[in-house]
Amino acid sequence: MNPHLKLKCLIALLGTVAAWAATPEWPEWRGPGGQGHAARTAHPPIQWSETEGVLWKTAIPGRGWSSPVIDGKQIWLSTAHETAAKPEDAKRRLAANTADQPLVLLEKVDLHAVCVDRNSGKILKDVRLFSVQEPQWVHELNSYASPTPVVEEGRAYFHFGTFGTACLDSRSGKILWTNTSLRIMHENGPGSSPILWKNLLIFHLDGSDSQSVAALDTATGRLVWRAPRSGELADNPQLKKSYATPAIVKLGGVDQLVSQGADWLYGYEPSTGRELWKVRYGQLGFSLSSRAVFGGGTVYLSTGFMKPEIQAIQLDAQPQPVHRWKYSKGAPTMPSLLLVGEELYFVSDSGGFFTCLDARTGAEQFRERLGGNHNASPLYAGGRIYLPSREGSVMVVEPGRQFHPIATNTLAGKIMATPAVVGNSIFIRTDRSLYRIESATR
């Protein structure tokens, strides 16, 4: 081989390896670390529309509320292809439902992993992972593909709650393993997203019938540990479920798995699932959907449905965590909180009340009504806060102790999934499409 050609091939190979070895830019739900913060180098636009600033728009087949995750040129998300139940089957299954809720009933659901090219928006891979006959119902505000995947070098992991978990080779799209052994009754469909810790894929399994946390071996998909919830719960099965996502927090120099279950916050040893501590919310707390945020040795969370409450729990207190303060006005049930410096921000599900609290004391700094309804979680990127709504708008706000809106941008369709931000682009999934938006206006 010509020495110059050989050198070029070697450089190309090393470049490919380096690209795959790099840490994914947006690896999980709510970005690096799962706190809703983009990288400091990110500068997404502040103004766009359906016709301005859109680099590409790609229709995503099926239905799903999972957020996009990004690794190099690849954007991964999940979706569900739904086959409606026949009227007689729907009537039979509705009669077996114990909750008075607006539900989606299907004859079959096919659960897919979709990979979109970051540069062009072209769908590169569409892999069917599971096909489920007569699946459990989902709430109409939920989907069968709501948990966000998580990516690492060369691999993408997809979790669909009771319907199964799968790992793909992200280069080839080949299914490396699946696990369908962990069954629960969600009641409203799957919601908890998985996280990675070393060689473990960890997720919640908090149903109305059983409640636990589980960890799978990332190499094989086999169950490494499963920790049942130990806290006492209400007798009503509907009050035992939760859809929250865990997090890894370093306390005293040691990693701990901090996990929101119904009525209790737990701490576990991530390698074994051994329970280290638990703290009761002190009130009814179930169907938690938002993800906790952390800062200054304190976790900030919302307790879930019916009477949601924001709680600040000091994790590094001795001998175990203790409550610092509580706040209940306009607390969200689905959107997560956002901690920026010493300010804690959140938006209510309905009415769109946007609130800022002093994170140290819980004192209210402002509370403004934005309007609209909110499922997706707020993001902090480029020194600004982004607030997506179910109606398809994203309000951009300056952080601080006074309310200072900058712009409101609207796309066609509903925004149920939390956007992702990489570089100068924001990636927004609506109920119809995935957008890459970038403009010179920042």
C-alpha positions as CSV (number, residue, x, y, z in Angstrom):
1,M,0.0,0.0,0.0
2,N,1.2,3.5,-0.8
3,P,2.7,5.0,2.5
4,H,0.7,8.2,2.1
5,L,-2.6,6.3,1.5
6,K,-1.8,4.1,4.5
7,L,-1.2,7.1,6.7
8,K,-4.5,8.6,5.6
9,C,-6.4,5.4,6.4
10,L,-4.7,5.3,9.8
11,I,-5.7,8.9,10.5
12,A,-9.3,8.2,9.4
13,L,-9.5,5.1,11.6
14,L,-8.1,7.0,14.7
15,G,-10.6,9.8,14.0
16,T,-13.5,7.3,13.9
17,V,-12.3,5.7,17.2
18,A,-11.9,9.1,18.8
19,A,-15.4,10.1,17.7
20,W,-16.9,7.0,19.3
21,A,-14.8,7.2,22.4
22,A,-16.0,10.7,23.2
23,T,-18.5,11.1,26.0
24,P,-22.1,11.5,24.5
25,E,-23.1,15.2,24.5
26,W,-26.7,14.5,25.8
27,P,-26.6,11.0,27.2
28,E,-29.8,10.8,29.2
29,W,-33.0,12.5,30.2
30,R,-32.3,16.1,31.1
31,G,-28.8,16.0,29.8
32,P,-25.3,15.4,31.3
33,G,-25.9,14.6,35.0
34,G,-29.7,14.6,34.5
35,Q,-30.1,18.1,36.1
36,G,-31.5,20.0,33.1
37,H,-28.3,21.9,32.4
38,A,-26.6,22.0,29.0
39,A,-22.9,22.3,28.7
40,R,-21.4,25.7,29.4
41,T,-20.3,25.9,25.8
42,A,-23.9,25.5,24.5
43,H,-25.6,28.6,23.0
44,P,-29.0,27.6,21.6
45,P,-31.2,30.2,19.9
46,I,-33.7,32.3,21.7
47,Q,-36.1,32.9,18.8
48,W,-37.5,30.6,16.2
49,S,-40.8,29.5,14.5
50,E,-42.1,26.8,12.3
51,T,-40.5,28.7,9.3
52,E,-37.5,30.3,10.9
53,G,-34.4,28.8,12.4
54,V,-35.4,25.2,11.6
55,L,-32.3,23.4,10.2
56,W,-34.4,20.3,9.7
57,K,-37.7,18.7,10.7
58,T,-38.3,15.0,10.6
59,A,-41.6,13.2,11.1
60,I,-41.2,10.4,13.7
61,P,-43.4,7.4,13.1
62,G,-45.6,6.1,15.9
63,R,-46.2,7.9,19.3
64,G,-43.9,8.5,22.2
65,W,-42.9,11.1,24.7
66,S,-39.3,10.0,25.3
67,S,-36.7,12.8,24.9
68,P,-33.9,12.7,22.3
69,V,-30.5,11.6,23.5
70,I,-27.4,12.6,21.4
71,D,-24.1,10.9,20.8
72,G,-22.0,12.5,18.1
73,K,-23.9,12.3,14.8
74,Q,-26.6,10.0,16.3
75,I,-29.9,11.1,17.9
76,W,-31.7,8.2,19.6
77,L,-35.3,8.1,20.8
78,S,-38.1,5.6,21.2
79,T,-41.5,5.3,19.8
80,A,-44.6,3.0,19.9
81,H,-46.6,1.8,17.0
82,E,-50.2,1.3,18.3
83,T,-52.9,-1.0,17.0
84,A,-56.3,0.0,18.6
85,A,-58.3,-2.5,20.5
86,K,-61.5,-3.8,19.0
87,P,-64.6,-2.2,20.6
88,E,-65.6,-5.5,22.4
89,D,-62.1,-6.0,23.7
90,A,-61.9,-2.4,24.9
91,K,-65.2,-2.8,26.8
92,R,-64.0,-6.0,28.4
93,R,-60.7,-4.5,29.5
94,L,-62.2,-1.2,30.7
95,A,-64.5,-3.2,33.0
96,A,-61.3,-4.7,34.7
97,N,-59.8,-1.2,35.3
98,T,-60.1,0.0,38.9
99,A,-59.2,3.7,38.2
100,D,-61.5,6.3,36.8
101,Q,-59.1,7.7,34.2
102,P,-58.9,8.6,30.5
103,L,-57.1,5.6,29.0
104,V,-55.6,4.3,25.8
105,L,-56.4,0.7,25.1
106,L,-54.6,-1.3,22.4
107,E,-54.8,-4.7,20.7
108,K,-51.0,-4.6,20.2
109,V,-48.1,-2.2,20.6
110,D,-44.7,-2.5,18.8
111,L,-41.9,-0.7,20.6
112,H,-39.1,0.7,18.5
113,A,-35.7,2.4,18.8
114,V,-35.2,5.2,16.2
115,C,-31.9,6.8,15.2
116,V,-31.8,10.1,13.4
117,D,-28.8,11.7,11.8
118,R,-27.9,14.8,13.6
119,N,-26.6,16.7,10.5
120,S,-29.4,15.8,8.0
121,G,-32.4,14.7,10.1
122,K,-32.6,11.5,8.1
123,I,-33.8,8.4,9.9
124,L,-30.8,6.0,9.9
125,K,-32.3,3.2,11.9
126,D,-35.7,2.0,13.0
127,V,-35.5,-1.1,15.1
128,R,-38.4,-3.0,16.5
129,L,-37.4,-4.1,20.0
130,F,-40.7,-5.6,21.4
131,S,-44.1,-6.5,20.2
132,V,-46.7,-6.8,23.0
133,Q,-50.2,-8.2,22.7
134,E,-53.0,-6.6,24.7
135,P,-50.6,-4.4,26.7
136,Q,-51.6,-2.6,29.9
137,W,-53.4,0.6,29.3
138,V,-51.7,4.0,29.4
139,H,-53.1,7.3,30.5
140,E,-53.9,9.6,27.6
141,L,-51.2,12.0,28.7
142,N,-48.7,9.2,28.8
143,S,-47.4,6.9,26.0
144,Y,-45.9,3.4,25.7
145,A,-42.6,5.0,24.8
146,S,-42.2,7.7,27.5
147,P,-39.0,6.6,29.3
148,T,-36.0,8.3,27.7
149,P,-33.2,6.0,26.5
150,V,-29.6,6.4,27.8
151,V,-26.4,6.1,25.6
152,E,-22.8,5.4,26.2
153,E,-19.9,4.6,23.9
154,G,-21.2,2.2,21.2
155,R,-24.4,1.3,23.0
156,A,-27.9,2.6,23.4
157,Y,-30.3,1.3,26.2
158,F,-34.1,1.4,25.9
159,H,-36.4,0.7,28.8
160,F,-40.2,0.4,28.5
161,G,-41.1,-0.5,32.1
162,T,-42.9,-3.8,32.4
163,F,-42.8,-4.3,28.6
164,G,-39.0,-4.9,28.6
165,T,-35.5,-3.5,28.4
166,A,-33.1,-3.7,25.5
167,C,-29.5,-2.8,24.5
168,L,-28.5,-2.0,21.0
169,D,-25.1,-1.7,19.3
170,S,-25.4,1.9,18.3
171,R,-23.1,1.5,15.4
172,S,-24.9,-1.3,13.7
173,G,-28.4,-1.2,15.3
174,K,-28.1,-4.8,16.2
175,I,-30.0,-5.9,19.4
176,L,-27.4,-7.2,21.9
177,W,-29.8,-8.3,24.6
178,T,-33.3,-8.0,25.9
179,N,-34.8,-8.6,29.3
180,T,-38.6,-9.0,29.8
181,S,-38.5,-10.7,33.2
182,L,-39.4,-7.7,35.4
183,R,-43.2,-7.3,35.5
184,I,-45.3,-4.8,37.3
185,M,-48.7,-3.1,36.9
186,H,-48.0,0.5,36.0
187,E,-51.8,1.5,35.9
188,N,-50.9,4.6,33.7
189,G,-48.1,3.1,31.6
190,P,-44.3,3.3,31.9
191,G,-42.7,6.6,32.9
192,S,-39.4,6.1,34.8
193,S,-36.2,6.5,32.7
194,P,-33.1,4.4,33.2
195,I,-29.7,5.7,34.3
196,L,-26.2,4.2,33.9
197,W,-23.7,3.7,36.8
198,K,-20.5,1.9,35.9
199,N,-21.6,-1.5,34.5
200,L,-25.2,-1.2,35.7
201,L,-28.4,0.0,34.1
202,I,-30.6,1.1,37.0
203,F,-34.4,1.9,37.0
204,H,-37.5,2.1,39.1
205,L,-40.3,-0.5,39.1
206,D,-42.9,1.2,41.3
207,G,-46.3,-0.3,40.3
208,S,-49.6,-0.7,42.1
209,D,-48.8,-4.3,42.8
210,S,-45.1,-4.2,43.7
211,Q,-42.5,-1.5,44.2
212,S,-38.7,-1.9,43.8
213,V,-35.5,-0.6,42.2
214,A,-33.6,-2.9,39.8
215,A,-30.1,-3.0,38.2
216,L,-29.2,-5.0,35.1
217,D,-25.7,-5.9,33.9
218,T,-25.0,-3.7,30.9
219,A,-23.0,-6.5,29.2
220,T,-25.6,-9.2,29.4
221,G,-28.9,-7.7,30.5
222,R,-29.1,-10.1,33.5
223,L,-30.6,-9.0,36.8
224,V,-27.8,-8.0,39.2
225,W,-30.0,-6.9,42.1
226,R,-33.6,-5.9,42.9
227,A,-34.3,-4.0,46.0
228,P,-38.0,-4.0,47.3
229,R,-39.2,-0.7,48.8
230,S,-39.3,-1.0,52.6
231,G,-41.4,2.0,53.5
232,E,-44.9,1.6,54.7
233,L,-47.5,2.6,52.0
234,A,-51.2,3.4,51.9
235,D,-53.5,0.4,51.5
236,N,-55.0,1.7,48.2
237,P,-52.9,0.2,45.4
238,Q,-53.4,3.4,43.3
239,L,-51.4,5.3,45.9
240,K,-48.3,3.0,45.8
241,K,-47.1,3.7,42.2
242,S,-44.5,6.1,41.1
243,Y,-42.9,7.1,37.8
244,A,-39.8,9.0,39.0
245,T,-36.2,8.6,37.7
246,P,-33.3,7.9,40.1
247,A,-30.0,9.7,40.3
248,I,-26.4,9.1,41.5
249,V,-25.2,11.6,44.1
250,K,-21.8,11.7,45.7
251,L,-22.1,12.1,49.5
252,G,-18.9,12.0,51.6
253,G,-17.0,11.1,48.5
254,V,-19.1,8.0,48.0
255,D,-21.7,7.4,45.2
256,Q,-25.2,6.9,46.5
257,L,-28.4,6.1,44.5
258,V,-31.0,8.6,45.5
259,S,-34.5,7.3,44.6
260,Q,-38.0,8.8,44.8
261,G,-40.6,6.2,45.6
262,A,-44.2,6.6,46.7
263,D,-44.3,8.4,50.1
264,W,-40.5,7.9,50.7
265,L,-37.2,9.1,49.5
266,Y,-34.5,6.3,49.6
267,G,-30.8,6.1,49.5
268,Y,-29.2,2.9,48.1
269,E,-25.7,1.5,47.6
270,P,-25.6,1.4,43.7
271,S,-23.4,-1.7,43.4
272,T,-25.6,-3.9,45.6
273,G,-29.0,-2.2,46.1
274,R,-28.5,-2.2,49.8
275,E,-30.8,0.3,51.4
276,L,-28.7,3.0,53.3
277,W,-31.5,5.3,54.6
278,K,-35.1,6.5,53.9
279,V,-37.0,9.6,54.7
280,R,-40.8,10.0,54.6
281,Y,-42.2,12.9,52.8
282,G,-44.6,13.4,55.7
283,Q,-47.6,13.5,53.4
284,L,-49.2,11.5,50.6
285,G,-46.8,11.2,47.7
286,F,-47.5,9.0,44.7
287,S,-47.4,9.0,40.9
288,L,-44.2,11.0,41.1
289,S,-43.0,11.9,37.6
290,S,-40.5,14.7,37.9
291,R,-36.8,14.1,38.6
292,A,-35.1,15.5,41.7
293,V,-32.3,18.0,41.5
294,F,-29.3,18.4,43.8
295,G,-27.1,21.2,45.1
296,G,-25.2,22.1,48.3
297,G,-25.8,18.7,49.9
298,T,-29.6,19.0,49.4
299,V,-32.1,17.3,47.2
300,Y,-35.1,19.2,45.9
301,L,-38.2,17.2,44.7
302,S,-41.9,17.3,44.1
303,T,-44.1,14.7,46.0
304,G,-46.4,13.9,43.1
305,F,-50.2,14.0,42.6
306,M,-53.3,15.3,44.4
307,K,-51.5,17.6,46.8
308,P,-48.0,18.1,45.4
309,E,-45.4,19.8,47.5
310,I,-41.8,21.0,46.9
311,Q,-39.5,19.6,49.5
312,A,-35.8,20.4,50.3
313,I,-34.1,17.5,52.1
314,Q,-30.6,17.8,53.3
315,L,-28.8,14.6,52.3
316,D,-25.5,15.2,54.2
317,A,-27.2,15.7,57.6
318,Q,-26.2,13.3,60.3
319,P,-27.2,10.6,61.1
320,Q,-29.6,10.7,58.2
321,P,-31.2,13.2,55.8
322,V,-33.7,15.8,57.2
323,H,-36.2,18.2,55.8
324,R,-35.0,21.8,55.4
325,W,-38.2,23.4,54.1
326,K,-41.5,22.7,52.1
327,Y,-43.5,24.8,49.7
328,S,-46.9,23.8,48.2
329,K,-48.1,26.7,46.0
330,G,-48.2,25.6,42.3
331,A,-46.0,22.6,42.8
332,P,-45.7,20.5,39.6
333,T,-46.6,16.9,39.3
334,M,-45.0,16.1,35.9
335,P,-42.4,18.8,35.0
336,S,-39.1,18.5,36.9
337,L,-37.5,21.3,39.0
338,L,-34.5,23.4,37.8
339,L,-31.8,24.6,40.2
340,V,-29.6,27.5,38.9
341,G,-27.2,28.8,41.5
342,E,-29.2,29.6,44.6
343,E,-32.6,29.8,42.8
344,L,-35.0,26.9,42.4
345,Y,-37.4,27.2,39.4
346,F,-40.5,25.2,38.5
347,V,-43.7,25.4,36.4
348,S,-47.1,24.0,37.2
349,D,-48.7,21.4,35.0
350,S,-51.9,23.4,34.4
351,G,-52.2,27.2,34.2
352,G,-48.4,27.4,33.7
353,F,-47.5,29.2,36.9
354,F,-43.8,29.8,36.8
355,T,-42.2,30.1,40.3
356,C,-38.8,31.0,41.6
357,L,-37.8,30.2,45.2
358,D,-34.7,30.9,47.3
359,A,-33.1,27.4,47.3
360,R,-31.6,27.9,50.8
361,T,-34.8,29.0,52.5
362,G,-37.8,28.2,50.3
363,A,-38.8,31.9,50.2
364,E,-40.8,32.8,47.2
365,Q,-39.1,35.3,44.9
366,F,-41.8,35.5,42.2
367,R,-44.7,33.6,40.8
368,E,-46.0,34.5,37.3
369,R,-48.7,32.9,35.2
370,L,-47.5,31.9,31.8
371,G,-50.6,30.1,30.7
372,G,-50.8,26.8,29.0
373,N,-50.2,23.2,30.2
374,H,-46.8,21.6,30.9
375,N,-45.5,18.1,30.8
376,A,-41.9,18.6,29.7
377,S,-39.2,19.8,32.1
378,P,-37.4,23.2,32.0
379,L,-33.9,23.5,30.8
380,Y,-31.0,25.9,31.5
381,A,-28.7,26.6,28.5
382,G,-26.7,29.5,27.3
383,G,-27.4,31.4,30.5
384,R,-31.2,31.2,29.9
385,I,-34.2,29.1,31.0
386,Y,-36.3,27.3,28.4
387,L,-39.9,26.4,29.4
388,P,-41.7,24.0,26.9
389,S,-45.5,23.7,27.0
390,R,-47.9,21.1,25.8
391,E,-49.4,23.6,23.3
392,G,-46.1,23.6,21.4
393,S,-44.6,26.9,22.7
394,V,-41.2,27.4,24.4
395,M,-40.8,30.5,26.6
396,V,-37.3,31.8,27.1
397,V,-36.6,33.5,30.4
398,E,-33.6,35.2,32.0
399,P,-32.7,33.6,35.3
400,G,-32.8,35.7,38.4
401,R,-35.1,36.7,41.3
402,Q,-37.3,38.9,39.1
403,F,-39.3,37.6,36.2
404,H,-37.8,38.6,32.9
405,P,-39.2,36.8,29.8
406,I,-37.2,37.2,26.6
407,A,-39.2,35.4,23.9
408,T,-42.0,32.9,23.2
409,N,-41.6,30.5,20.3
410,T,-44.2,28.2,18.8
411,L,-44.1,25.0,16.7
412,A,-46.8,22.8,15.2
413,G,-47.9,20.0,17.5
414,K,-47.6,19.3,21.2
415,I,-44.4,19.3,23.2
416,M,-44.6,16.4,25.7
417,A,-40.9,15.5,25.7
418,T,-38.1,17.5,27.3
419,P,-35.8,19.1,24.6
420,A,-32.1,18.5,24.3
421,V,-29.4,21.1,23.7
422,V,-26.0,20.5,22.1
423,G,-23.7,23.3,20.8
424,N,-25.8,26.0,19.2
425,S,-28.8,23.8,18.5
426,I,-31.9,22.9,20.5
427,F,-33.6,19.6,19.5
428,I,-37.3,19.5,20.2
429,R,-39.6,16.5,19.9
430,T,-43.3,17.2,19.4
431,D,-46.0,14.6,19.1
432,R,-45.4,14.6,15.4
433,S,-41.8,15.4,14.6
434,L,-38.2,16.0,15.7
435,Y,-36.7,19.4,15.0
436,R,-33.2,20.8,15.0
437,I,-33.3,24.5,15.5
438,E,-30.4,26.9,15.3
439,S,-30.2,30.6,14.4
440,A,-27.9,33.6,14.6
441,T,-30.3,35.2,17.1
442,R,-29.0,34.3,20.6
